[in-house]
Amino acid sequence: MRLPDGVLELLDPGVKPQTVEPLWKEFRKCYPTEKAAVAAARRNVAVLLPFINTADNIRFNYQILCNELGFDEVERLNIISKNPGVLGNKPGELARSSPGEVRFSMGIVTFFDAIPPPVRSVIPAATAVLIVVVIAKRLSECAGTCG
């Protein structure tokens, strides 16, 4: 199965398209249209990378969403559209999750995706600065009295 242009443009030049094709084939089966699958791949291309995921993982995770967790077709599509990364889980771990946990993870992804990219790019640096400030404050408070 040939990769659509919309997926090819997401891949790093070092990734061989033929290694992604088996994953794409399974991923594409999870969505009603190629357009929906490409949109999901844009949200999380890592699901399609053969050094991170497998076609079997995609297939098994989708089956777990359908059969074991009992999501109906509408909710399942909503979940995998907003959080396609759920198709990259270890199937056994997903099977041990509750429907509420899957919905919660989708909510977290949706929340972070709603943050504007310029703000999102600052979060790692701001977190590092905050950690340093908290440690420095604690050291200052101790001033030789902490063990």
N, C-alpha and C positions, 0 to 999 in steps of 0.2 A: 504494500500500500504506500503510495507516494505521499510525502508530506505536503500539505498545502503551504503556499507562500507565506501565509500569516504565521505559521509555525517555524518555517525555515528562518525567517528573519529574527526570531527569538533566540536561536541557537548561537552559541559561541563558535567562531570559525574552526576551533579544534574539535568540535563534536561532529562525528560523521553521521549524516542524515540516515544512512541505512541502519545504524545502531538504535536510532530513535523510532524507526518505523514500527517495530512490534509493539512498543509502548503506545504509540499513537493509535494503532489499530484497536487496542483494548480501550483506550481513553475515549476515542471517538464513539464507540458503542454505548458509552454511558450518557451521551447527549442526543437530543432529538435531531439536531442539525449540525452540519460541519461548522457553521457560523458560531453556534453556541459553544462547541468544543474549542474552537480557536480563541474565543473570548475567555474561556476558562483557562486555557494555556497561557494567555497573556497575564492572567492574575497570578499564576504560579507555574512557571515552566519547569521547575525542578522535578515535578511529578513525571515529566517525560524524559528525564536524563537517565541513561542506562547505568551510570555509575552511582546513582542515588536510589533508583527504583527499578521495578521489573514489571513486565506485562502481567505476570501472575498476581503480583500485589494489587495492581489496578483491578483486575477481574475479581479477585477474592474480596477486596474491600467493598466493591460495588455490590457483590452478592450479600455481604454482611449487612450493608445498609438496607437492602431489600428484604432479606429473609430473617436475619437474626434480630435486627434492631427495629424492624417493622415500619420503616418510613414508607408512606405512600408515595406514588410517583411524583406528585407535585412538590412535596416537602423534600424528597430525595434530590430532585433537580435543583431546588433552591439551595440546598446544602452544598452540592458539588459545584454549583455555579459560583457561590460566594466564597467557598473554601475548597477549591479543588485539591488542596493538599491532603484532605482526608483520604484520597485515593492512593496516597503514598505511605500510609501507616503500615505498621506491622499488623497483618490481619488478626492475629491472636489478640493483640492489645486492643484493636478496635472492637473485637467481639466481646471483650470484657468491659467495654464502656457502656454507659447508659445513654439512651436517646437524649437525655438532658445534657450530658457532658458533650455530646456531639453538637447539639444546638449552641451550647455555651462557647465552644471553640469557634464555631462559625461566627458568633457575635463578636468575639475578640478580633478575628481577622477583619470583619466588616468595619469595626471601630478603627483599627489601625489603617485600613485602606482609605478611610474617610479623612485622615489627616493629610493636609496638603503636602506634596513632596518636599518643598523647601523646609517645612517644619520637621517632617519625618527625617530628613537627612541630618538635622541638628541633634536629634534625640541621643544617639550614641555618645557624642562628645559631651553633651549636657549631663548625661548620666555619669560619665567618668569624672567630670568636674565636681558634681554633687558628692560622689563617693570620697574624693580627695578632701573636700571641704568638711565633710562629716568626720573623717579620720583626724584631720588637723584640729578641728574643734575639740574632739575627745582628748587628743594628746595635750592640747593647751589646758583643758580642764584638769587633767591629771597632774601636770607639771611636776613630775617626779614622785607622785604619791601612788600611782597605779603600779600594780605588780606585774 
